[in-house]
Amino acid sequence: MNNFNATPTINPTHMFPHFKERISFGSLEINFLLDGDDTDGSLVQFELVVPPGVKVPAPHFHVEVDETLYILEGTLTQLIGTETRELQPGDHCFIKRGTIHGFNNLHKNTVRALCTLSPASIGPTYFREIAEVINAGGPPDIQQILAIMKNHGLEPVKPT
């Protein structure tokens, strides 16, 4: 007899053991679960892994893409517009296209979050291009990073 009310035990470090592609740059890790090929261009979905103190993207906004985050593990400090929130496991946020956002892991534990972007125009290609620049060694070429961001519909914003 199946017990459908049982709560499964999940090891968070193996939350998504089967993913399509892992892209790492610096210490940041993106594990793609779905890409635009899977969804006819509707969305991409990935596990975002953010170790403590890792360098993360500068505040930016997406020209044509909405973003949803669901925190699986750890605490993520998330800027959304002018508000900074501490997102913990079970918390989620929706970031409408055009809204300035960015994140940091200011805490002691690694953050794991499920991220969905819709439509799928910011997908594996974007992250591969960014990884190539970041992982090249030495200080990253900021102008090249900005060009890649703009090419994929991300607009960086200078901190105020």
Salt bridges, closest charged atoms under 4 A:
GLU21 OE2 - ARG128 NE 2.77
GLU29 OE2 - ARG22 NE 3.16
ASP35 OD2 - LYS20 NZ 3.36
ASP38 OD2 - LYS20 NZ 3.04
GLU47 OE2 - ARG112 NH1 3.10
ASP66 OD2 - LYS96 NZ 3.80
ASP66 OD1 - ARG97 NE 3.09
GLU67 OE1 - HIS62 NE2 3.57
GLU67 OE1 - HIS101 NE2 3.05
GLU73 OE1 - ARG112 NE 3.47
GLU86 OE1 - HIS107 NE2 2.57
GLU129 OE1 - HIS152 NE2 3.08
GLU155 OE1 - LYS150 NZ 2.63
